[in-house]
């Protein structure tokens, strides 16, 4: 598979194929050292950009340094990731023409307060790189927090002015 990295309209640099790719073919492997999520959080606490890929339940991440780290997010990507025997592969989910940018939906599930804004430009762009599941979880969490806040508000006291002994 011929891959190159060059400028992308989605985000800075992107990964492009130099040859046609058929649906179902492996495009690239996401490789790098494997570290705990906690270690990654410590290492990259003040970095605005990381190339981390969560394995399984996310307790272990791949600290990516490969061509695949330049594959940009798209809400309507032409590839997807699959984990096989602890290895992460990027697979074509449709035919991809030569010179086309490789993209997949990141389906992020962690990021704190970062909105992880999406710039893919797809017709059904979510506006964020978070997964639908994570967005639902965040909305439910926000609703619960708002309800809790409303319950904690003390009742407003009513002030009554008295003038000449009459209320």
N, C-alpha and C positions, 0 to 999 in steps of 0.2 A: 504494500500500500504506500503510495507516494503522498506524503503530507508536507505542507509548507506552512510557515507562520508569516503573516503579513497584516497590514492594516485592515481593520474591520469597521464597518458602519455601526455595528452593535456596541462594541467596546474596545477601544485602543487596538489591540492585536487579536487576530483570530486564527484558527487552524483551518486550512483549506486542503481539499484532496486534489491531487494532480491527475488522477485517473478516475474513471467512473466506478461507483460502488453499487453493488446490487443489494437490495433489501435482504436483511438477515446476515450480511457479512460483517466481520469484525473490522472496525475502522482503526482503533488504537487501544492500547492498554494504559490505564492510569497507574503509573509506578512512582515509587519514592519510598523514603523510610517510613516505617510504621511506628507511631508513637501514641501514647494515651491522649484522650481528649483534654484531660487536665493539663498535661505537659504542653500540648499545643496552645491551650488558653494562656498559660504562663509565657511561653515563647513569643506569642504574637499579640499579647495584650494591647500594645500600642501601635500595631501595624494596621494600616487601613485596608490592605489587600492581603489575602492569604490564598493558598492553593491546597486546601485541605479537603479530603474526601472521606466521609464517615463510612466505616465498614459495619455491617450487621446492625447492632443496636446503637452504634455511634460511639462506643467507649474507646475504640481504637480508630485512628485516622491515618490516612496516607498523606504524608507531607510531600505533595507532588512536585516533581521537577522533571518534566518531560514535555513532549509536544502536546500531549492531551491536556495539559494545564491551560492551554490557550484555546480550548474549545469553549466557546461562549454559550451562555444560557439563552434559550428561546422558549417562550410559552408554547410554541408550535415547532419544536425541533425536528430535525431529520434523522436523529439518532436517539438512543437511550442507553442507559448503563445497565449492566448486569454483573452480579457478583458470582463467580464460580471458583470454588476451592480457594477462597481468600484472595482471588485476583479480580480486579475490576476491568471489565471490557466495555468499550463504547461500540455499540452495534447499530447498523443502519436499520431504521424502521420503514424506510422507503428507498427507492432507487435515488442515488445522489449523483449528479453529473460532475464531470471533471471541472475543476476550478470553482466549485461551490463551497461555501463555508459550512463546516460541520458544526452543528448545534444540538444541544439537548436540554431538556427541562431539568434544572438543578434540584427542584423539589426540596429546597432548604427547610430545615426544621430547627435551626438554632441560629441565633444572631442577636439576642438581647433586644435593645431598642432600635437597632439599625433597620431601616425600612427595606433594605436590599432592593432598591428600585430597579426595575427592569426597563431596558431600552430596546427590546427586540423588535418592536414595531409590528408584531403579528396582529391579524384581525381580532383575535380573541385574547389579546395580551392582558394579563392580570394586573400589570403595573408593578409587580413584585416578583422576586425569584423564590419566595416562599411557596411551599406546596399548598394545594387546596386544603388538605387536612390540617396543616399548621395555621392557615388563615382562619379556619373554623374554630380551632382551639383558642387562638388569640381573641377572636370576637367573643367567644363564650367567657373567657377570662375577663375581658373588658366589661361585659354585661354584669358579671358577678361583682366586680370591683365597684361598678356604678351603683348597684343595688345596695351593697354594703355601706357605701358612702352615704346614700340617701337615708338608710336606717340609722346611721350614727348621728346625723344632724339633729341637734336639739331643736325642740319646738320653739318657734319664735315667740318671744314674750310680747304681750300686747300692753302698750303703755296707755294709760288713761290719765288724761289731764283733769284736774279738779279746779273749778273756778267758782269762787263764792260758795263752796260747800256742795256744789252740784257736779255730777259726773257728766 
